[in-house]
């Protein structure tokens, strides 16, 4: 998996102070997407064990309390991203108790395959659905267009 950006301290992409990872690769290619640079799977930088270790360390850092981890992109549920994202999410669950995990995806909950459902079984919040420019609403919280749904899973 590749990623484009990692923010160890983020207050924009979910509630509270968080760690946020923007992964590479998106099949949806929504017109009007604010993050087109993340669409190509081979763009960005390799997501290495060192990057994963840093995320875990940042989530555990008591100097700056983080509420949790945000995964966005690109699309964390892209089939080629799933193994690395699932590994990271399992580590967060095991090594960072009490941290919530939010995931943004262009897939809808109903469209998810079994592998993607394995991941959603471990996260707290899924924001699903493609961004649709005609349904854009800047007043919405945590989503860009009114078709997208915030699912509180746990």
C-alpha positions as CSV (number, residue, x, y, z in Angstrom):
1,X,0.0,0.0,0.0
2,X,1.1,3.6,-0.6
3,X,0.0,6.7,1.3
4,X,0.0,10.4,0.5
5,X,0.0,12.1,3.9
6,X,0.2,11.3,7.5
7,X,-0.9,13.8,10.1
8,X,0.2,12.9,13.6
9,X,-2.0,15.7,15.1
10,X,-5.2,16.4,13.2
11,X,-8.3,18.2,14.4
12,X,-10.2,18.3,11.1
13,X,-10.8,14.7,10.0
14,X,-13.0,13.4,12.8
15,X,-13.8,14.4,16.4
16,X,-11.1,15.4,18.8
17,X,-7.4,15.3,18.2
18,X,-6.5,12.4,15.9
19,X,-3.9,10.7,13.8
20,X,-4.9,10.8,10.1
21,X,-3.6,8.7,7.2
22,X,-4.5,9.4,3.6
23,X,-3.9,6.3,1.5
24,X,-3.4,6.0,-2.2
25,X,-5.8,4.3,-4.6
26,X,-9.4,5.0,-5.5
27,X,-11.5,3.4,-8.1
28,X,-14.4,5.8,-7.7
29,X,-12.7,8.9,-9.1
30,X,-15.6,11.2,-8.1
31,X,-16.0,14.4,-10.1
32,X,-15.2,17.3,-7.8
33,X,-13.1,15.2,-5.4
34,X,-10.9,17.4,-3.3
35,X,-8.2,14.8,-3.2
36,X,-7.6,13.7,-6.8
37,X,-3.9,13.3,-6.2
38,X,-4.6,10.1,-4.2
39,X,-6.5,8.2,-6.9
40,X,-3.5,6.3,-8.4
41,X,-2.4,3.2,-6.4
42,X,1.2,3.7,-7.2
43,X,1.3,7.4,-6.2
44,X,2.6,8.7,-2.9
45,X,5.0,6.8,-0.6
46,X,5.3,3.2,0.5
47,X,3.4,2.4,3.7
48,X,6.3,0.7,5.6
49,X,6.4,-1.0,9.0
50,X,8.2,2.1,10.3
51,X,5.2,4.3,9.3
52,X,2.8,1.9,10.9
53,X,5.0,1.8,14.1
54,X,5.0,5.6,14.2
55,X,1.2,5.8,14.0
56,X,0.9,3.3,16.9
57,X,3.5,5.3,18.9
58,X,1.7,8.6,18.2
59,X,-1.7,7.1,19.3
60,X,0.0,6.0,22.5
61,X,1.8,9.3,23.2
62,X,0.5,10.7,26.4
63,X,2.0,14.2,25.7
64,X,-0.8,14.9,23.1
65,X,-3.9,12.9,23.7
66,X,-5.4,11.5,20.5
67,X,-9.0,10.3,20.4
68,X,-8.3,7.9,17.6
69,X,-7.2,7.2,14.0
70,X,-8.8,8.5,10.8
71,X,-8.3,6.6,7.6
72,X,-9.1,8.4,4.3
73,X,-7.6,8.7,0.9
74,X,-7.9,7.6,-1.8
75,X,-10.0,4.8,-0.4
76,X,-8.8,2.7,2.6
77,X,-11.3,0.0,1.4
78,X,-9.7,-0.3,-2.1
79,X,-9.0,-4.1,-2.5
80,X,-5.3,-3.5,-2.8
81,X,-5.2,-1.4,0.4
82,X,-7.2,-3.9,2.6
83,X,-4.4,-6.1,3.8
84,X,-2.3,-3.2,5.1
85,X,-5.3,-1.3,6.5
86,X,-6.7,-4.4,8.2
87,X,-3.3,-5.1,9.8
88,X,-3.0,-1.5,11.0
89,X,-6.6,-1.5,12.4
90,X,-6.0,-4.8,14.2
91,X,-2.8,-3.3,15.8
92,X,-4.7,-0.2,16.9
93,X,-7.4,-2.3,18.5
94,X,-4.8,-4.5,20.3
95,X,-2.2,-1.9,21.2
96,X,-4.2,1.3,21.7
97,X,-7.2,0.5,23.8
98,X,-9.9,3.2,23.9
99,X,-9.0,4.8,20.6
100,X,-11.7,5.1,18.0
101,X,-11.2,4.4,14.3
102,X,-13.0,6.4,11.6
103,X,-12.9,5.4,7.9
104,X,-14.0,7.2,4.8
105,X,-14.9,5.2,1.6
106,X,-16.6,5.7,-1.7
107,X,-18.2,2.3,-1.3
108,X,-21.6,2.1,0.4
109,X,-22.1,-0.2,3.3
110,X,-24.4,-2.4,1.2
111,X,-21.7,-2.8,-1.5
112,X,-19.0,-4.1,0.8
113,X,-17.5,-7.5,0.2
114,X,-16.6,-10.0,2.9
115,X,-13.0,-8.7,3.2
116,X,-14.2,-5.1,3.5
117,X,-16.7,-6.2,6.1
118,X,-13.9,-7.8,8.2
119,X,-12.4,-4.3,8.5
120,X,-15.7,-2.5,9.2
121,X,-16.3,-5.0,12.1
122,X,-13.3,-3.5,13.8
123,X,-13.9,0.2,13.3
124,X,-16.2,2.7,15.1
125,X,-17.5,4.9,12.3
126,X,-17.7,4.5,8.5
127,X,-18.6,7.4,6.3
128,X,-19.7,5.8,3.0
129,X,-20.7,6.7,-0.5
130,X,-19.2,8.5,-3.4
131,X,-18.9,12.2,-3.4
132,X,-21.6,13.6,-5.8
133,X,-20.9,17.2,-6.8
134,X,-24.6,17.9,-7.4
135,X,-25.3,16.9,-3.8
136,X,-22.5,18.9,-2.3
137,X,-23.4,20.6,1.0
138,X,-20.8,22.5,2.9
139,X,-23.1,22.5,6.0
140,X,-22.8,18.8,6.4
141,X,-20.5,17.5,9.1
142,X,-17.9,14.8,8.3
143,X,-19.2,14.4,4.7
144,X,-19.2,16.4,1.5
145,X,-22.4,15.4,-0.2
146,X,-25.9,14.6,1.1
147,X,-25.9,11.0,-0.2
148,X,-23.0,10.0,2.0
149,X,-23.9,8.4,5.3
150,X,-22.2,8.4,8.7
151,X,-22.5,4.9,10.2
152,X,-21.8,4.6,13.9
153,X,-20.9,0.9,14.0
154,X,-19.7,0.4,17.6
